[in-house]
Structure formats: C-alpha cells, structure tokens
C-alpha cells in the first residue's frame, strides 16, 4: 500500500483550530482514558519529546503528523473506548436490576 503524504510545511500548535479539529479526540484518550503519549509515539513513530511538547503547547506538529494521529490513534480507538464504556455501564445496570 502506498501512502502519499502532504508536502506542505504547515505547522500547527495545540491551540490552533486545525489541530483541535484533527486531534480533539486525542485529549479525551489521554485525559479520560489515561492513554499515554508513549503509546501514541510508538504507534505513529512521531518523536515522543515532540508529542509531549505539542501536548504542553510548546511545539507544533505538521499536517501529516496530525493526520497520522487522527487515522492511526483517534479513529480506531475512540470508538472502541466509548463502546467499552457503554458495555460496562449496561452490565452494571443489568446487575443492579437483577438485585432489585
């Protein structure tokens, strides 16, 4: 499979609207589900220091990196975590109803 990456030099900081639109789900994975930046780095092969600095608002990521995070991390994992949370809540609800 061939991947064609955007060749522009656009750089986006965490606060930039483009970055927010592309990787807003990443913050939920990290803050709510305690997903680590190390895992993001391993799966995307983006330098861990660069990711940490971006998350702290001190560095930027380019368009390709934002797309990579969105495609490799956010799209597949946010849905999986939300499904797991929903399943957990349904199981707890069913157990409580049986005890009544």
Buried (B, 14 or more C-beta within 10 A) or exposed (E): EEEEEEEEEEBBEBEBEEBEEBBEBBBBBBEEBEBEBEEBBEBBEBEEEBBBBBBEEEBBBBBBBBBBBBEBBBEEBBEEBEEEEEEEEEEEEEEEEEEE
